Amino acid sequence: MSFQQPDRQGPYQPYPGQGFSNDPGLAPGAPKPPLPDQVRNAFYLMLAGAVVSVISLVVGLGSKSALRTSVQNASPNLTPDQVTTAVNFGYALVIVIGLIGAGLWIWMAFANKAGRNWARITGTVFFGLDTLSLIGDLSRHTTTGAGLAIGAVTWLIGLAAVILIWNKASGAYYKPQAQFPAQFPPYGGGGYPQQ
């Protein structure tokens, strides 16, 4: 029985690469274009969004007495123990939401900087959710002035980042790169190995 070692010359051609492309005009292993200034600026804005989320967390943690008053006004029939439980739950919720918000900003920043098109789409969806959240805060009239200010700053950062990542100059950076041409070279083996 005879067979060829993969690192030696033989009648079989090596596999041409990894990945697939439907665009025959792309060269094998085409390099990704350089990072556009728009995407770099969006990256920094998203990191700023993470910082604002942490500031929001700190502001939220500083308003425990306001949260207690809000719970007592909303539900005057609660016992002191029930109010304390509700306040502690609200406090924990502020921490979790603040940390998740900061983590999402950082995740989207690095994924967009890497040119992942799914990150551009996901970041836009997050911006839409943030828009709905801000509208909800404005319509409730229960959010503090500091909370509204932080929400507005977060929304403006998200708006600027979305505009930058969907800018025409950013488009080519998000396109997938081909690993090899769509048409494979002809097989040059000539049959199965002799046994």
N, C-alpha and C positions, 0 to 999 in steps of 0.2 A: 504494500500500500504506500502511495506517495502523496504528499501534500506539501503546500508551500507555507513557509513561515510568514506571518504578516509583515515583518520588517525586511523581507528579502524580495528581490525581483522575481516575478513569476507571471503566469499567463493572466492573472486576475488584476483588475484595476482596483485601487482602494476606493472606499466609499467617499464620495466627493465632499462631504461636509455634514453639518448638522442644521436642522431647521428647514423650513419650506418657504417658498415665495411663488406667487403667481405672476410676478412681474419679470419677464425674461430680459428686460433691459438693465436690470441691476447686476452689478458685478459681484463676483464671489467675495464674501466678507467685506462688503462696502463699509467704510468707517462711518460712524455717526458724525453728523455735522457738529461744529463747535457749539458750545453752550451760548445761546443768544442772550443779549443783555436783558431782554424782556423776561426771560425765564429766570435769569440770575436775580433780577429785581423782585420777581414774584417769590422766589425762594426766601429772600430776606424779609419780604412782607409777611410770609407765612410764619417765619420764625418770630417776627414781631407779634403776630397773632397769638402764638404760644405764650409769649411774655404777658400779653394782655389777659389771656385766660388765667395765668397765675395771679396777676393783680386782681382779677375778678374774684378768684378764690380767697385771696387775703381780705378783700373788702367784704365778701360774704361771711368770712369767719369773724370779722369784727362787728357784725350786726346781730349778735345773739340776743341782746335785749330787745331789739326791734322785732326780731322773729317771735320772741315770747309775747310781746304786745300784740302782734298781728294774729297769732294763734288764739290768744284770749279774746280779742275782739271778734274774730270769725266764729268762735265756738265758746260762748260764755258759760255753757253748761258743763264744760270739762272740769274735772277735779285737778288740783295742783299737780298730782302725779301724772295725770294724762297730758297735761300741758307740757310738763318736763319731757315726757316720752316723745311727744310730737316735735318739740324743739330739738331734741337730740337727733331724731330721725331727719329733720330738715337740715340740721347741721352736717350730718353724715352725707346727705344727698348733695349738699353744696360741695363738699370735698370730692366726692366721686365724680360729679359732673365737671368740676374744674380740672381735675387730673385727666379725665377722658378728653376734654376739650383741648388741653395743651398737648396731649399725646397725638390727637388727630391732626392738629396743626403741624407738628413735627413730622409725622408720617407723610402727610401730603407734601410738605416742603421737600423732603428728600426724594420721594417718588417722582415728583414733577421735575426736580433737578436732574434725575436720571433719564428723563424723557419718556416716561411711561404714559401712554395715551389713556389708559384706564384711570390713572391718577388725575389727569386733567378733567375727565368726566366726573369722577367721584368728588373731586374738590368742588366742582360746579354744583353738584347735588347738595353737598354740605352747605354751600353758600345759599342755595334755595331754602334749605331747612332753617338756616340762621335768619333769613329774611322773614319767614313765617313766625319764628320765635320773637323777633323784634316787633312785628306787627301785633302779636299777642300781648307783649309787654306794654305796648302803647295803648292798646284797647282796654286793658284791665285797670289802669290807673292805680295799681297797688305797688308798682315797682318804685323804688327810691330813685332820687335824682342821680345818685352815683351809679346805680344799677343801669339806668337808661343811658347815661353817658358812656359807660363801659360797653354796653350793647351796641350803641351807635358807632363807637370807635372800632369795635370788632367787625361790624357790618361794613364799614368803609374800607378796612384793611382787606376783607374778603372780596369786596367789589373790585378794588384795584388789582388784587392778585388774579381774579378771574379775567379781567380785561387783558392783563398782560399775558396770561397763558393761552388765551384764544386769539391773540394778536396774529396778524398774517405772518409777521416775521418769525413767530414761534412755531408755526405749523410744520415746517420741514423737520424740526427737531423731534417732534412727536411721531413722525412716520416710522413704521418698523423697517429695519434694515435687512436686506437679503443676506442669506448665508451662502447661497450658491445659485446659479442660474436654474430656472424652472425646467429647462430641458437637460436631462442627464447626458453625459457623453456616451457614445455607443459602447456596449459591452464587448470587450475584446478577448474574452476567455476562449471561446470556441468549444465549449462543452464541459462535461463534468471531469474531475480528476480521475486518472487511471487508477484502478485498484489492483 
